[in-house]
Amino acid sequence: TIFVYAKKGHDILISSKPRRILKEGKFMSHITIIKQLCGILDNNIQIDVPEGMTLLPIEKYQDVNYIVVEGVLTYKPKACTQCGVKNTGSHDLIKHGFKSTIIRLPNSVSNPILLKLKKQRFYCKHCAQTFIAETPLVQKYCCISNSIKNQISSELVETQSMRLIAKRYHVSSPTVARILLKAGKGLSPKGNYLPSNLGIDEFKSTNRVANAMSAVLVDTHNRRLIDIIVDRKQASLIDYFASFTWAARSSVKTVSIDLYTPYLEVIRTSFPNAKIVIDRFHIVKLLNETINSVRIKAMNIVKNSRPSDYRKLKKQWKLLLKNAEDLNFTDTYYVRQFGEEISEQRIVDFLLNISPDLLVTYTLMNELKYAISTHNIELFDEILKSTRKITLPRRARRTIRTLQKFLPYIHNSLTYTVSNGPTEGINNKIKLIKRTGFGYANFFNLRARILVQFKLKYKPSNPAPSTYEALAS
């Protein structure tokens, strides 16, 4: 008997008249169509519909209403899975009853589908053991179909919490985590290749790793994530890069880092031909932090004696961090602290006259920022040499010592166009992943989620030339 299935509202109905449908020149039964709609592509599974049934039943299973479909899995096995003897007839393998199983199928329009499948049990006369028929619809000893797992894997690429995915597909959060780890297992980098331009940075990771900080490895030329390293300790990074071949490590030309000192020894040990490039953003950030620190000290000095100047230094701090050549000296606007319309240049001049230390620090840091923006190595070195003859605040002097310590690598940053900009962008996306998932307690789950989102959605970009000379030409 062939039953005709029709859709009415949210129910699946069965007609009492047998029919066939013509599709692509072949007649297909409605049972075959329902199997395809449910994702049951195994020809060894036969859907069982009792005669006279007009409505597929809906049952409650684990607090979820499922549309129930019943079926039978049976076939002639080629050999015994226990002893390996070939099946040549009834004197080798015989049927030995059924085992009832429950398989969750993908959601329909209204409800998820539950397949109650009877799997054929076979008995081997040679080894006196039994085994169960298997199907590609589901893995062995598992009740969640492979199609649901594939859909969950595709959902993990998007920025959403794993708990939301688990709720959508009526599975548990640990199930989604296991699928995530399996999907991320094949995304680790191979040990025989590293890109020519690397970027290393750290981000706030889980509390179970050392200092709660992990490292991110990025191909800065192609703006592509390579891997997530468990922590940023010097010994851990050296051990990690030792897993790559010598040829792969020798092919690295530049490594972009921030002002974190342990990275220097890691690069010198692991990459014999690499140039160390200090990211220009972190250099400018250091200069701005120096200006701001001296401003706060000057502000606290005049707090009680000159409260008006204190308020001006406190409210107009952003103008002091703006590049001197970008200040507007023509347009005016009303500023409440001054009680008049005034230009940005006049505000900065007034603030610098409050403290001599602030004036000398502001002038020096802006000269250094100008040398960085114009990629002028000679000017940068001359400014550093000139600081030996002038008196600087303690905070400014410490900044100069830091720049002199990293001076050879700052020269590289003014020569090569590579930077840690792509790395910082990836770090920002990692923060979004953590915030969307309400935090991660397991580092390996976090690492797998990051790799899945970045590597499965990678889009190639048009890289720029590696040096400023090539960029100008």
N, C-alpha and C positions, 0 to 999 in steps of 0.2 A: 504494500500500500504506500502511495506517495501522498504526503500531506502538503497542502499549500499554506504558506505562512504569509500573513498580511499584517500591516501595522495600523492600529486604530488607537489614537490617543497615545498613552504610554504603555500599552499592552501589546504583546505579540500573540496574534490569533492564528488558529489553524483551521483551514477549510476542510469540510468533509468530502469535497470532490477532488479526486486525484488529477493533477495537471502536470505539464512540463513546460519549461521556458526555453525558447530558442535564443542562444547566445553564441555569436561568432560561428554560426553554421552548425552548432552542436546542441542537442537537447540536454538540458541540465535539470535535475530535480531541485525542488525548493530546499530540500535538506542539504544538498551540496552548497547552495547559496548561503544558507544559514551558517554552515561550517566556515565558509570564507569570511562572513561578517564577524564571526566570533574569533577568527584567527586560528581555526583548527584546520591546518593544511596537511595533516598526516592522514593518508588514505587508509591506514590500518585502524583508525578510529571510526566507529559507526555510531551515529546518533540514534538513540532509542526513544521513539515517541509512542506511548501507548495508544492503541486504537480507541477512538472516541474522544480523545482529549482535544478541547477547543481553546485552551489557554495555558501557556507555560506557567508553572507555579512560581510564586515568589516566596522565598523562605528567609528567615532571619538567622544570620550566622555571624557570631561575634559582634552583635549589636548593629549589623548592617543588613539591609534588605537586598537580597540577591535574586536575579532571575536564574532559575535552576534548569540546567540542561543535563540530561543523562546520556551516557555513551558507554561503549565497550571497546577495549583495545585488545586485539588478538592478531596473531600472524604465525607463520611457520618459521621458527628460529633456524639459523644456519648451523649453529653449534652451541654447546653448553658453555655458559659464561663462567662456570666453576672449574671444570676440568678441561674444557677446550675440545672435547670429542665432537666430531661432525655429526649432524643430524641427517641420517640416511633413511630413517623410517621409524615405525612405532616401537622397534626394539631398542632405539636410542633415547628419544625424548617423547614424552606424552604430556597432554594437557592435564593439569592438576588443580582445577578450580580457579577462582578469581580472588583478587584482593581489591577491596573497595577503597578508593582514594578521592580526595577533593582537590580540585585545581581552580585557582582564581584566574579568570580571564579578564581582558580589558573592559572598561566601562562601556555600556551601551548609552543610548540617549537618556534614559531615565535611571537605570540601575546598573550596578556591576553584574557580571555574569559569573555563575559558579557552575563548574563542570563536575558532576559526580561520575567519575570514570571507574569502570571495573577493569582492572588490568589482569590479563591472563597469567596464571601461574603455571610453570612447566616443571616436570619432574624428570631428572636424568637417571636412567637405570644403571649407568656405569659408576657414577660416584654417589648415588643415592642422596642427592641434594636437589633443592628446588631453587628457582630464580624467577623473577618477575619480568614481564614484557616491558620494554622501555620505548619512549617516544620523544622525538625532538621538540615536542610542545613544551616540555618541562624537564628540568634536570632531575637526576635521581635523588630520591629522599627529599624532594622539595614540592611544595604545594602552590608556589607562585609561578605562573607561566613566564616563559622567556620573553614574550611580547611585552608584558608589564615591566620586566626588568629593563628592556630596551627603552621603553617610554620614560622610565625613571631616569635612566642615563642621559637622555636628551633633555630632561627637565633640569638636571644638575648643571647644565651649561649656563642657564640663566641665573640671575642674581635673585635668589629667593631662599627662604629657610628650608632646611631638610624636614622640619616638622610639618610645614605646609605641604610639601610633596608627599609625605607619608599619609597625611590626612586625605589628600586628593585621590590617592590610589588604594586607600584602605589597607595600608600595611603599617608596620611599626617603624619607629625612627632608627633602631639598630639595623633593620633590614635595608633601609636607604643608605646607612653608613657602610654596610658591607658591599653594596653595589657600587658606592662611591670609591671605596678602596680598590675594588677590582678594576674599575674604569681608569683609575689613576696609576695602576701598577705599570702599565705599558707606556706611560708618558715620561718616565725618567730619561735623562739624556744618556746617550751611548758614550762609552769611554774612549772612543777613537776620534772624537771630533769636538772642537771648541771654535767659536767664531773669532774673527780677527780683533774685534773691539768688544771688550767686556766691561760691564758695570757692576759694582758690588755696593750694596747698601744694606742697612738693617731696618727691621720694623718690630713693633711690639707684638710678640707671639703669645703662646700659652704660658701659664705659670709653671708648668712642669719642665720647661727647658731652662738652661743656665741663664740667669739674670733676666729671664722672660724675654729675651731678644733673639730673633732668628735673622739669618742673612738671605738676601735675594740676589740671584745671579741673572743678569740680563745681557742680551745682545744689543748694545746701544746703537749699532749701525743700522740694524733692521728693526729695532724697537720690538724685540721679541723676548718673552720670558724663557729662561733656560731651566732653572731649577730653584727650589727652596732648600736651604741648608739649615740644619736643626739649630745651630747656635753660631755666634760670631766670634767665638774664642779662637785665638791664633792657632793652637794645636789642632782644633777641630777642622779649621779651614785647610790647613796643610794636609791633614789626613784625607780630607774630601778630594782635594785636587790631585793627590797622589794616585787616586783610582783612575785618572785619565792617562792615556799613553803619553810618552815623551814627545812624540811627533805632534800630538794634539796641543800640548802645552807650549811647545816651541812655536806653533803657528800664531799664537796670540801676539798682537802688535801693540795694543794699548789697553790699559785697565783704568777705568774712571772710578775714583773713590772720593769720600769726603775727608775730613781732617782727623779720622780715627787712626791713631798711630799703629796699632797691631796689623793693619792691612799692609803696611809697607814691607814688613818682613815676610808676610805670606806671599806677596807678589814677587819679591826678590828670590824666594826659595822655589816657588812653583813655576814661574814663567821667566825663563832666561832671556828671552828676546823682547819682553814687553816694556813699553814706556808707561810710567806711572803718571796719570793725569789727575790733578786735583780739580774737582768740579768748581767752575767759576761761581755758581750760585752760593756755595758754602763759603767761598772767600768773601764775596760781597756781604753775605749774612754776618760773617765775623766782623767786618768793618762797621756795619750798621749797629751791631750789638755793642761795639766799643763806644760809638757816639752816644747811644742811649744810656749806657752805664755811666759815662761822665756827666751826661745831662741830669740823671737822677741824683748823683752826688752833689752837683751844683744846686739843684732844686732844694735838697735837704739843708744846704748851708744857709740859704736865704729864707727858709720857711718861716722863722719867727721874726727876723729883722725886716724883711721886705716881702710881706705876704702877697702883694700885687705881682711882683716878679715871679714868685713861687707859682701862682695860678697860671701865669702866661707860659712858663716852662712846662707845666703839667698838661695844659690843654693843647698846645701847639707842637707837640713832639713829632708828629708825622712830617711836618715841613723840614725838620732837621734831618730826617732820614731820606728825604728826596734829594736827588742829584742836584748839585749846585747849578749846573748849566740848564737844568729843566725848570728852575724857579721863574715864576711870572713876575715881572717888574713893571708891567704897564697896567694890567687890569686890577681894579680894586674891589673889595667887598667889605661889608660891615663885620667887624670882629668885636664881640661883647667885652672881651678882656681889655681891649685897647680903647673901646668907646668911640670908634671912628671907622671910616672906610680906609682900608690899608691894603697894600699889595703883599704878595708872598715874600718878595725880596726884602722889603722893609721889616717884616715880622722876624725873619731869620737874622737880619743885621742887629735888631734890638736884642734878640735872645743871646746872640754871641757876645754882645757887649756886657752881659751880666756876669760872665765868668771867663777869665783868661784861659783856664784849662780847657773849657769847652770850645773856645775859639781856635786854639792850636790843634786840638784833636779833630774838630770838624774840618779844618783846612787840610790837614794831613790825610785824613781818610778819604776826602773827596778827590784829592790828587791821585791817590791809589786807585780809586774807582774809575777815574778817567783813563788811567793807563790800562786798566783791565778792559774797559769798553772799547778802546782803540787797539788792543792787542799789541801794545808797545812794550817790549821786554826791556829795552834800554832805559826808557823813562821810569819803569817800575823799579829797576835796580838803583837808579840815581836817587829816587825818592827815599828808598830804604837807607842808602848810604848817608843821606843828608840828616837823618834822624839822630846820628851820633853826636851832632853839634848842638842840638836843641834839647831843652828840658821838657819832658812829657809826663803826664799823669801816669800813675802806676798801671792802670788798666790799659792805656794806650801802649806803654812800653812792653807789656806782656803780649799784646797783639803783634807788635813788631818782631818780637822774638819768635813767635809762632810762624810768622811769614818767612823769616830767615831760615827756620828749621825746614820748611817745606819748599824753599825757593827753587831748587832744580825741578821739582814737579809742577810748581806754578808756571815755570817757563814752558813746560809741555802743554799746560792748559791754555796758554796764550798762542801756542803754535797749532795745536790740533783742534778741529771743530767738535770732536766728540765730547760729550758731557753726560752727566747723570740725570739729565732731564727725563728720558724715557724710564729710567729706574724710579724716579720720584713719582711719575705718573702711575706706574704699576703699583707702587706702595700705596698711593691714594685709593686705587681700586681694591687692594687687599683690605684696607680699612673698611671699605664699603661691604665687602664680603663678610668680614667679622661682625659688623654692625647688623647686617641683615640676618645673619644666623644667630644673633643674640650671644655672641662669643663662642669660643671653642675650647673645650677642656683637653682634647686629644690633639697633639701636634700633627699626627699622621693624617687624621681626618681633615685638618685645616690645609695641610700641604696638598693632599689629593684634590680637595675642592678648588684650590687656587690653580693647580695644573690643569684640571678639567676645564675650568672657565677660560683660561688664557690660551691653552694649546689647541683645544678643539674649536675655538672661535677665531683663530689667528688669521689676519688678513695681511698679505704682503704690502709693504710700503715702498716708496721711492727714496732710497737713502741719499744723503748729501755727501759731497766730497769730504775726505777725512782731514784735510788741512785747509787753513785760511788762504794759502797761496793758490791751491787748486780751486777753491771756491771763487776767488777773485778772477782767475783766468777763465 
